[in-house]
Amino acid sequence: MTDDAPSPEKRAAKRPQQVYTLVVEVGRKPGDGLPDKATGAALMCYASGVDEEEAVRETVAILKQADLAPLDVSGYGTLDDRLKAGDEIDAEERALMQRALDENSVIVAQMTPFFD
């Protein structure tokens, strides 16, 4: 009899998802939806992943699918990391982080276009 369920060892080794705060700078690309005179934008994102590297990879992949051109990603850690750093995180931001975790997704919370 075969069983598709993971062994107890594999279940114990699975790391939990966490939510990471990322700021992604994007350049211009045809069809990106940015304002006409914008030279790019910064996107504040909340992304779930077992580690920050996975969260970054998933975020970049999703932004590329949305016809954006990611150039650089800055990571600010998990909720706990940010609280330890002294960041004040309001209820709305916490709710967006929870949504990213619940949906195992990337939430773009804010987009700030750049203009020359």
N, C-alpha and C positions, 0 to 999 in steps of 0.2 A: 504494500500500500504506500503510495506516495503522498506526501503532505507538503503543500505549498507554503505553509506558515514558516516564518523564520525560526531558526533554533533559538533556545533561550540565550545562548551566547551572543548571537547576532542582535537580538532584541536589546540586550543589556548594553551592547556596544553602540547602539544608535544614539547619536547626540540630538538633544532637543533643538527645535527651531528657536531662534531669537530674532529680534527686530533690530536693525542697524539704521542709524541716521546717516544718509549720504547726501552730498552736494555734488551734482553732476553738471559740468560745464559742457554746453553743446555749441557747435558751430552751425553754419547755414548749410542747408541742403534743399533742393527743389521739393516743394510739397510739405515742408516741415511745419507749416502752420504758425510760424513766428510772425510778428508784425513786419510789414514791408521794409522798413528802414532799420530793423534790428540787425546787429552783426553776430548775434548769438544769444545765449541765455544761460542762466543758472537755474537748476531744478533742485528743490529740496525734496528728497525722497525718503520714505520709510520702506525698507526691504527686509523680508524674512530670509533666513538662511541658517545653516548649522554653524557657519563662521562668516566673518566679514568678506572673505574672498568669494564665497558662494553668493552672498548678497550682491556684491559688485557685479559678478558675472551675469546673474539673472537680470539685474537692473539695466546693464548695458545692452543685453540681448533684447529686452522688451522695448527699450528706447529706439533701437535700430529698427525693430519691426514697426514702430510708430513713425518711421521716416525722419527720425532725428539723427544728428551726427555727434555722438558723445566724443569729447576730446580729453576730458580729465575727470577723475572721481576723487573726492576727498571724503574720508570716512571719519565719523565722530563717535563711533561706538554704539553700544547698547544703551537702553534706558538707565541701567545701573551705572555704566561708565559715565554717562553725562551727568547724573546726579552727583556722583563722586567728584566730578570736575567743577561742581557748583552751578551747573545750568539750572535755570528755573523752567519747569516743563508744565504747561497749563493742561487743564482737563481736555481741551480740544485736541491738543497734540498727542496726549496719552491715548485718546480714543482712536486717532488715526494709526498710531503704533499698534494698538490692539487689533484693529481691523486688518492691518497687514499680516499680523500673526494668525488671526482666525482664518483668513482667506489664503494664507501662504502665498502672498502676493507682493507686488511693488505698488506703493501709493505715492503719487506725485502730489505733494501737499502745496507746493508753491512754485511758480515760474516767474523769474525776473528777467525780462529781456535786457540785452545790452545794446546801447546806441553809442555811436562815435560822436 
